[in-house]
Amino acid sequence: MITDRVRADARRLWTYHRMGHTPRPCDVLIGLGSHDIGVAEAAAALYLRGLAPVVLFTGGNSPTTRQRMPRGEAVHYRERARELGVPADAILTERRASNTGENIDFSRSLLREAGLAVSSVLLVSKPYEERRAYATVGRRWPEVTVVSASAPVTYEGYAASLGDERLVIDMLVGTLHRLLVYPAKGFVVAMPVPEEVLAAFERLRAAGFTSRITG
């Protein structure tokens, strides 16, 4: 049951996962593949504001996207961005990555092969993945400056768009769990987690919102 207490804790995690960066011009815009086509839409909007000269969509398939995006996440993202007005010659696609670390590693390699010098990245992800994406780049590509971005949506709006608030809470909990355990595995840089966020996480985990906890 999603009580007022549960919802308040979920909002606290939602707020923590957002980095609060102000989008600004960068050398490249990288959209991280996922089940959420809103990432492509947010990336297109930022490109059309003139915040990067090139967009790179990265992602192959995972169990959660294979049915929804049979041609691969990056390809579906590209198609949506084209529908929204991003020119074809401004889009690169990386079609192999199956996790966030590979998203970063393979994107970096593709940009190098394309002869593009990159010192700053506008990194677009799902709203609740902004901080983990930022921490992943900090580990895998520390030489670049990163500006994290996502669709400008509230917790309530995102839950309504998915039609499954419990799943959203599970994802918030799972993402924070990764931020806590992944530094020791070498996947991300450690990020400070305020005590009140940890307390909210523990309450939600104890309440059974655990289906997206892995590792």
BAFI-3210 file (N, C-alpha, C; in Angstrom, 3 decimals, decimal comma, padded with zeros to 6 digits):
// residues 215
n [1|2|3|4|5|6|7|8|9|10|11|12|13|14|15|16|17|18|19|20|21|22|23|24|25|26|27|28|29|30|31|32|33|34|35|36|37|38|39|40|41|42|43|44|45|46|47|48|49|50|51|52|53|54|55|56|57|58|59|60|61|62|63|64|65|66|67|68|69|70|71|72|73|74|75|76|77|78|79|80|81|82|83|84|85|86|87|88|89|90|91|92|93|94|95|96|97|98|99|100|101|102|103|104|105|106|107|108|109|110|111|112|113|114|115|116|117|118|119|120|121|122|123|124|125|126|127|128|129|130|131|132|133|134|135|136|137|138|139|140|141|142|143|144|145|146|147|148|149|150|151|152|153|154|155|156|157|158|159|160|161|162|163|164|165|166|167|168|169|170|171|172|173|174|175|176|177|178|179|180|181|182|183|184|185|186|187|188|189|190|191|192|193|194|195|196|197|198|199|200|201|202|203|204|205|206|207|208|209|210|211|212|213|214|215]
n.u [000,846|000,528|001,199|000,804|003,197|004,977|004,872|005,952|008,566|009,385|009,333|011,417|013,647|013,441|013,976|016,624|017,923|017,864|020,101|020,019|021,286|021,801|021,017|023,498|025,566|027,424|030,049|029,041|025,961|024,754|022,510|021,238|020,456|017,361|014,226|012,647|011,282|011,131|013,632|014,877|013,211|013,672|016,382|016,251|014,862|016,753|018,863|017,639|017,488|019,977|022,140|024,139|026,288|026,064|024,314|024,469|023,126|022,927|022,789|021,817|019,995|018,039|016,634|014,383|013,771|013,618|011,219|009,737|011,400|012,416|014,320|016,463|017,612|019,032|018,452|015,658|015,484|016,827|015,048|012,798|013,864|014,402|011,775|011,056|012,493|015,298|018,146|019,308|022,056|023,153|023,109|024,522|024,743|025,140|025,112|025,524|025,757|024,860|024,576|025,046|027,760|028,898|027,500|028,828|031,574|031,520|030,397|032,334|034,449|033,311|033,009|035,660|036,571|035,135|036,493|035,936|036,570|036,160|035,334|033,334|030,159|026,741|024,608|021,994|019,409|017,076|014,866|015,267|017,736|019,738|021,799|023,201|024,076|025,773|027,683|028,717|030,008|031,925|033,583|034,259|035,035|036,663|037,875|036,172|033,850|030,663|027,265|024,284|021,078|017,522|014,134|011,869|010,042|007,740|007,750|005,146|004,072|005,706|005,179|002,476|002,672|003,874|002,028|002,213|002,838|004,041|006,066|007,710|008,609|009,997|012,063|013,325|014,334|015,979|017,882|019,148|020,241|022,176|023,882|024,921|026,284|027,828|030,259|032,284|032,589|033,790|032,308|031,112|031,802|031,933|029,126|027,954|025,438|022,747|021,681|018,907|017,967|019,025|017,594|014,969|015,245|015,789|013,364|011,606|012,681|012,298|009,572|009,073|009,650|011,405|011,945|013,661|016,194|019,437|022,570]
n.v [-001,200|002,222|004,612|007,917|008,405|006,663|007,786|010,313|009,619|008,509|010,756|012,161|010,572|010,826|013,569|013,635|012,033|013,641|015,933|018,669|020,363|023,153|023,131|023,686|024,926|022,315|020,118|017,774|016,003|013,371|010,778|008,438|005,087|003,363|002,064|004,249|006,485|009,127|010,099|010,456|012,451|014,552|014,967|015,783|018,209|019,719|019,777|021,249|023,667|024,563|023,610|021,758|020,600|018,095|015,011|012,048|008,941|006,147|002,660|-000,712|-003,431|-004,626|-006,917|-005,470|-003,789|-005,057|-005,959|-003,592|-001,896|-003,075|-002,659|-001,710|000,438|002,892|003,260|003,559|005,851|007,650|007,727|008,911|011,400|012,444|012,730|014,853|016,920|016,994|017,088|014,516|014,382|015,303|013,389|010,686|007,145|004,638|001,285|-000,981|-001,069|-002,373|-001,691|000,942|001,581|000,550|002,174|004,621|003,978|002,960|005,099|007,048|005,899|005,873|008,605|009,377|007,923|009,260|011,572|013,673|016,113|016,132|017,810|018,438|017,216|016,966|015,197|013,056|011,405|009,048|010,623|009,728|008,640|010,468|011,161|008,733|008,260|010,447|009,813|007,513|008,407|009,910|007,902|006,412|008,199|010,475|012,807|014,617|017,352|017,189|017,753|017,033|016,003|015,728|014,805|017,479|016,791|016,062|013,989|012,969|013,360|011,706|009,166|008,987|008,958|006,491|004,856|003,196|003,480|002,079|000,627|002,744|003,629|001,339|001,474|003,862|003,122|000,942|002,232|003,936|002,018|000,931|003,144|003,108|000,640|000,281|001,876|000,399|-001,700|-000,551|000,680|003,195|006,578|007,443|008,958|011,531|010,789|012,113|011,849|011,850|010,979|008,402|007,320|007,423|005,697|003,263|002,881|002,529|000,260|-001,585|-001,634|-003,158|-002,364|-003,468|-004,699|-003,883|-003,968|-004,955|-006,726]
n.w [000,000|-000,832|001,181|002,684|004,017|002,698|000,136|000,642|001,374|-001,056|-002,705|-001,528|-002,222|-004,995|-005,362|-004,445|-006,360|-008,595|-010,039|-010,157|-011,910|-014,087|-017,426|-019,911|-022,639|-024,194|-025,427|-026,510|-026,593|-024,783|-024,863|-022,730|-023,214|-022,549|-021,245|-021,513|-023,595|-023,214|-022,617|-025,092|-026,068|-024,263|-024,812|-027,486|-027,190|-025,759|-027,596|-029,654|-028,447|-028,835|-027,341|-027,786|-030,415|-031,475|-031,109|-029,296|-029,164|-027,090|-026,682|-026,745|-026,395|-023,618|-021,178|-020,345|-022,427|-024,834|-026,040|-026,260|-027,702|-030,285|-032,294|-030,995|-028,369|-028,913|-031,621|-031,688|-030,114|-031,779|-033,968|-032,750|-032,031|-034,552|-035,487|-033,931|-034,909|-034,931|-036,916|-039,158|-039,641|-037,345|-035,457|-033,749|-033,323|-030,935|-030,668|-029,097|-026,299|-023,101|-020,501|-018,047|-017,665|-020,027|-021,830|-021,427|-021,908|-024,578|-025,940|-025,585|-027,049|-029,634|-030,158|-030,179|-032,397|-034,332|-034,467|-032,767|-030,434|-027,005|-024,120|-022,456|-021,409|-021,990|-020,287|-020,678|-019,065|-017,552|-015,196|-012,502|-012,650|-012,921|-011,022|-010,650|-013,266|-013,579|-011,611|-012,727|-015,072|-013,788|-012,828|-015,150|-017,129|-016,273|-017,139|-018,358|-018,079|-016,625|-017,219|-015,842|-016,990|-017,531|-018,377|-017,691|-015,277|-012,656|-009,668|-009,258|-011,813|-013,350|-012,289|-012,963|-015,743|-016,239|-015,134|-012,965|-009,905|-007,832|-009,120|-009,904|-007,391|-006,580|-008,474|-007,749|-005,246|-005,978|-007,596|-005,773|-004,091|-005,810|-006,017|-003,485|-003,242|-005,537|-005,680|-004,303|-006,037|-008,140|-010,121|-010,059|-008,941|-005,477|-003,992|-001,853|000,536|002,076|005,527|005,933|003,501|003,368|005,505|004,522|002,352|003,723|005,082|002,942|001,763|003,829|003,743|001,566|-001,053|-003,203|-005,643|-007,647|-006,643|-007,074|-007,313]
ca.u [000,000|001,310|000,685|001,387|004,593|005,719|004,976|006,885|009,914|009,688|009,663|012,748|014,617|013,327|014,698|018,049|018,451|018,028|021,310|019,741|022,143|021,182|021,598|024,307|026,216|028,494|030,592|028,204|024,824|024,653|021,262|021,466|019,371|016,531|012,861|011,920|011,474|011,239|015,039|015,097|012,460|014,408|017,610|015,884|014,533|017,997|019,572|016,960|017,823|021,332|023,069|025,218|026,276|025,841|023,625|024,841|022,243|023,650|022,017|021,337|018,765|018,093|015,360|013,258|013,505|013,653|009,903|009,294|012,297|013,059|015,455|017,522|017,264|019,588|017,758|014,343|015,726|017,143|013,814|011,961|014,511|014,178|010,383|010,960|013,178|016,759|018,600|019,977|023,516|023,577|022,883|025,321|024,127|025,981|024,056|025,949|025,808|023,778|024,516|025,482|029,199|029,138|027,026|029,878|032,792|031,328|030,187|033,653|035,192|032,692|033,337|037,078|036,664|034,560|037,392|035,336|037,213|035,110|035,739|032,115|029,074|025,385|024,246|020,542|019,011|015,805|014,991|015,779|019,073|020,693|022,968|024,004|024,751|026,863|028,706|029,331|030,978|033,032|034,485|034,702|035,513|036,809|038,463|035,174|032,879|029,351|026,034|023,216|019,767|016,463|012,860|011,395|008,798|007,671|007,544|003,756|003,885|006,391|004,416|001,254|003,011|004,127|000,827|002,555|003,625|004,867|007,270|008,574|009,258|010,983|013,208|014,028|015,058|017,037|018,931|019,923|021,041|023,361|024,797|025,549|027,161|028,669|031,628|033,206|032,775|034,508|031,414|030,792|032,452|031,049|028,371|027,429|024,004|022,313|021,079|017,459|017,740|019,268|016,480|013,834|015,583|015,623|011,935|010,992|013,150|011,611|008,167|008,966|009,863|012,736|012,035|014,752|017,494|020,319|023,964]
ca.v [000,000|003,451|005,553|009,255|008,284|006,059|008,761|011,360|009,052|008,374|012,100|012,519|009,903|011,448|014,845|013,344|011,498|014,742|016,669|020,093|021,148|023,982|022,784|024,724|024,381|021,330|019,635|016,699|015,596|011,918|010,247|007,068|004,197|002,768|001,826|005,521|007,309|010,511|010,508|010,976|013,705|015,570|015,244|016,576|019,568|020,407|020,040|022,321|024,913|024,929|023,339|020,872|020,478|016,710|014,151|010,643|008,036|004,913|001,582|-001,820|-003,948|-005,322|-007,614|-004,549|-002,968|-005,849|-005,967|-002,229|-001,264|-004,232|-002,263|-001,215|001,699|004,044|003,432|004,122|007,228|008,433|007,914|009,886|012,709|012,911|013,185|016,123|017,976|016,933|016,620|013,214|014,498|015,735|012,282|009,469|006,071|003,558|000,277|-002,227|-000,997|-003,032|-001,142|002,341|001,633|000,389|003,401|005,638|003,508|002,845|006,451|007,692|005,341|006,313|010,016|009,435|007,452|010,294|012,716|014,781|016,396|016,333|018,160|018,616|016,344|017,147|013,792|012,971|010,095|009,076|011,564|009,131|008,109|011,554|011,110|007,535|008,478|011,385|009,085|006,559|009,148|010,262|006,748|005,881|009,244|011,581|014,017|015,532|018,011|016,608|018,418|016,027|016,538|014,752|015,461|018,325|016,183|015,835|012,597|012,608|013,287|010,528|007,993|008,953|008,607|005,056|004,155|002,197|004,203|001,132|000,357|003,923|003,609|000,266|001,947|004,842|002,369|000,185|003,135|004,370|000,867|000,865|004,222|002,748|-000,532|000,255|002,395|-000,669|-002,558|000,219|001,069|004,624|007,275|007,562|010,202|011,702|010,548|012,685|010,899|011,759|010,172|007,019|006,877|007,186|004,473|002,101|002,678|001,984|-001,124|-002,393|-001,743|-004,127|-001,801|-004,043|-005,534|-003,422|-004,067|-005,988|-006,576]
ca.w [000,000|-000,916|002,172|002,606|004,457|001,591|-000,953|001,063|001,256|-002,479|-003,208|-001,032|-003,084|-006,317|-005,310|-004,322|-007,613|-009,549|-009,693|-010,058|-012,804|-015,119|-018,728|-020,553|-023,833|-024,024|-026,701|-027,033|-025,784|-024,794|-024,328|-022,271|-023,583|-021,497|-021,701|-021,445|-024,786|-022,757|-022,675|-026,444|-026,197|-023,516|-025,556|-028,661|-026,758|-025,403|-028,852|-030,393|-027,752|-029,227|-026,246|-028,233|-031,874|-031,872|-030,157|-029,385|-028,437|-026,815|-026,082|-027,565|-025,788|-022,339|-021,002|-020,147|-023,612|-026,078|-026,682|-026,530|-028,671|-030,925|-033,137|-030,110|-027,714|-029,612|-032,895|-031,388|-029,672|-032,979|-034,737|-032,054|-032,149|-035,918|-035,541|-033,200|-035,637|-034,886|-038,235|-039,162|-039,607|-036,011|-034,533|-033,779|-032,544|-030,407|-030,613|-028,433|-024,839|-022,373|-019,145|-018,038|-017,882|-021,470|-022,479|-021,357|-022,578|-026,024|-026,467|-025,616|-028,181|-030,879|-030,355|-030,554|-033,785|-035,201|-034,464|-032,022|-029,151|-026,012|-022,754|-021,661|-021,844|-021,484|-020,121|-020,503|-018,569|-016,856|-014,075|-011,270|-012,904|-013,155|-010,142|-010,930|-014,542|-013,287|-010,869|-013,645|-015,885|-012,903|-012,748|-016,437|-018,040|-015,324|-017,734|-018,897|-017,217|-016,901|-016,812|-015,875|-017,367|-017,797|-018,670|-016,591|-014,821|-011,221|-009,245|-009,530|-013,255|-013,893|-011,881|-013,764|-017,129|-016,296|-014,705|-011,949|-008,906|-007,075|-009,908|-009,813|-006,083|-006,653|-009,251|-006,919|-004,227|-006,642|-008,056|-004,616|-003,658|-006,669|-005,633|-002,224|-003,325|-006,733|-005,543|-003,918|-007,212|-009,147|-011,209|-009,950|-007,833|-004,324|-003,871|-000,495|000,694|003,353|006,463|005,747|002,300|003,776|006,349|003,631|001,620|004,594|005,328|001,728|001,604|004,836|003,344|000,480|-002,392|-003,420|-006,848|-008,520|-005,969|-007,620|-006,906]
c.u [000,877|000,656|001,296|002,857|005,466|005,923|005,952|008,330|010,320|010,050|011,056|013,833|014,618|014,141|016,202|018,638|018,605|019,223|021,069|020,645|021,301|021,799|022,335|025,015|027,373|028,944|029,720|027,069|024,713|023,349|021,424|020,248|018,664|015,173|012,097|012,224|011,540|012,663|015,352|014,400|013,151|015,691|017,317|015,591|015,793|018,828|018,952|017,091|019,246|022,391|024,172|025,141|025,960|025,170|024,094|023,864|022,950|022,741|021,606|020,002|019,066|016,770|014,168|012,923|013,339|012,312|009,492|010,112|013,076|014,249|016,622|017,185|017,764|018,859|016,380|014,467|015,988|015,870|012,905|012,552|014,324|012,755|010,225|011,798|014,686|017,254|019,411|021,480|024,041|023,502|023,866|024,597|025,169|025,016|024,401|025,740|024,592|023,715|025,143|026,978|029,553|028,632|028,146|031,116|032,635|031,083|031,515|034,462|034,636|033,027|034,798|037,249|036,123|035,418|036,858|036,034|036,142|035,730|034,533|030,981|027,781|024,758|022,763|020,163|017,569|015,935|015,620|017,160|020,111|021,962|023,835|024,728|025,959|028,014|029,418|030,361|032,180|034,043|035,080|035,347|035,762|037,349|037,420|034,341|031,493|028,246|024,923|021,882|018,791|015,192|012,395|010,033|008,870|007,554|006,134|003,503|004,526|005,629|003,141|001,548|003,297|002,902|001,079|003,454|004,521|006,162|008,231|009,309|010,314|012,238|014,010|014,888|016,225|018,186|019,776|020,782|022,300|024,366|025,546|026,569|028,126|030,055|032,643|033,487|033,538|033,645|031,133|031,695|031,443|030,403|027,877|025,915|023,575|021,594|019,580|017,093|017,965|018,115|015,244|014,034|015,333|014,151|011,251|011,424|012,437|010,140|007,972|009,157|011,255|012,919|013,146|016,096|018,252|021,719|024,129]
c.v [001,244|004,498|006,934|009,235|007,705|007,071|009,888|010,865|008,908|009,728|012,527|011,859|010,515|012,739|014,613|012,875|012,569|015,584|018,166|020,967|021,997|023,616|023,964|024,106|023,452|020,842|018,565|016,452|014,082|011,503|008,775|006,194|003,598|002,451|003,121|006,395|008,785|011,005|011,108|012,317|014,838|015,951|016,104|018,023|020,356|020,712|021,226|023,669|025,366|024,603|022,342|020,754|019,070|015,956|012,721|009,838|006,697|003,887|000,539|-002,285|-004,575|-006,059|-006,678|-003,733|-003,773|-005,851|-004,569|-001,556|-002,336|-003,876|-001,731|000,172|002,911|004,317|004,054|005,575|008,127|008,731|008,947|011,286|013,288|013,430|014,568|017,232|017,990|016,388|015,338|013,355|015,024|014,595|011,139|008,411|005,028|002,452|-000,989|-002,214|-001,654|-002,615|000,244|002,477|001,498|001,593|004,435|005,197|003,503|004,213|007,184|007,210|005,833|007,768|010,181|009,014|008,481|011,555|013,917|014,933|016,780|016,674|018,378|017,806|016,777|015,764|013,683|011,541|010,154|009,979|010,973|008,496|009,209|011,387|009,878|007,659|009,395|010,654|008,062|007,243|009,542|009,144|006,400|006,927|010,519|012,869|015,030|016,169|017,519|017,508|017,388|016,681|015,386|015,518|016,282|017,859|015,980|014,341|012,144|012,450|012,059|009,254|007,858|008,515|007,123|004,246|003,106|002,854|003,263|000,810|001,532|003,936|002,509|000,738|002,990|004,146|001,606|001,052|003,622|003,226|000,745|001,954|003,888|001,621|-000,496|000,887|001,311|-001,621|-001,840|000,710|002,570|005,252|007,395|008,938|010,333|011,504|011,092|011,657|010,746|010,959|008,691|006,479|006,575|005,903|003,234|001,837|002,054|000,538|-002,041|-002,606|-002,639|-003,592|-002,209|-004,766|-005,106|-003,357|-005,238|-005,754|-006,620]
c.w [000,000|-000,012|001,937|003,011|003,348|000,475|-000,601|000,966|-000,203|-003,082|-002,752|-001,876|-004,480|-006,365|-005,227|-005,648|-008,693|-009,107|-009,536|-010,912|-013,753|-016,466|-019,346|-021,751|-023,483|-025,398|-027,349|-026,058|-025,909|-024,121|-024,001|-022,533|-022,383|-022,110|-021,944|-022,661|-024,437|-022,722|-024,045|-026,630|-025,455|-024,244|-026,776|-028,278|-026,418|-026,650|-029,578|-029,701|-028,073|-028,193|-026,589|-029,746|-032,363|-030,728|-030,381|-028,530|-028,291|-026,160|-027,102|-027,034|-024,442|-022,189|-020,874|-021,386|-024,890|-026,806|-027,116|-027,619|-029,423|-031,800|-032,299|-029,595|-028,499|-030,923|-032,666|-030,902|-030,881|-033,778|-034,081|-032,158|-033,545|-036,079|-034,911|-033,818|-035,561|-036,229|-038,137|-039,016|-038,272|-035,000|-034,804|-032,947|-032,178|-030,031|-029,838|-026,929|-024,190|-020,909|-019,162|-018,251|-019,355|-022,244|-022,541|-022,136|-024,091|-026,657|-026,595|-026,816|-029,510|-031,175|-030,766|-032,011|-034,768|-035,241|-033,713|-030,674|-028,137|-024,659|-021,851|-022,275|-021,179|-021,472|-019,781|-020,149|-018,084|-015,633|-012,826|-011,454|-013,089|-012,326|-010,427|-012,264|-014,356|-012,589|-011,748|-014,531|-015,030|-012,757|-014,097|-017,349|-017,232|-015,924|-018,199|-017,783|-017,614|-016,373|-016,955|-016,178|-017,565|-018,120|-017,461|-016,086|-013,316|-010,926|-009,602|-011,026|-013,864|-013,541|-012,703|-015,199|-017,279|-015,899|-013,638|-010,907|-008,105|-007,818|-009,840|-008,479|-006,039|-007,388|-008,478|-005,874|-004,855|-007,092|-006,889|-004,079|-004,505|-006,315|-004,348|-002,378|-004,509|-006,564|-005,194|-005,076|-008,322|-010,291|-011,225|-008,898|-006,695|-004,299|-002,438|-000,476|002,047|004,222|006,238|004,498|002,621|004,616|005,509|002,832|002,476|004,895|004,121|001,499|002,597|004,488|002,125|-000,917|-002,874|-004,757|-007,780|-007,805|-006,556|-007,102|-005,414]
res [m|i|t|d|r|v|r|a|d|a|r|r|l|w|t|y|h|r|m|g|h|t|p|r|p|c|d|v|l|i|g|l|g|s|h|d|i|g|v|a|e|a|a|a|a|l|y|l|r|g|l|a|p|v|v|l|f|t|g|g|n|s|p|t|t|r|q|r|m|p|r|g|e|a|v|h|y|r|e|r|a|r|e|l|g|v|p|a|d|a|i|l|t|e|r|r|a|s|n|t|g|e|n|i|d|f|s|r|s|l|l|r|e|a|g|l|a|v|s|s|v|l|l|v|s|k|p|y|e|e|r|r|a|y|a|t|v|g|r|r|w|p|e|v|t|v|v|s|a|s|a|p|v|t|y|e|g|y|a|a|s|l|g|d|e|r|l|v|i|d|m|l|v|g|t|l|h|r|l|l|v|y|p|a|k|g|f|v|v|a|m|p|v|p|e|e|v|l|a|a|f|e|r|l|r|a|a|g|f|t|s|r|i|t|g]
***
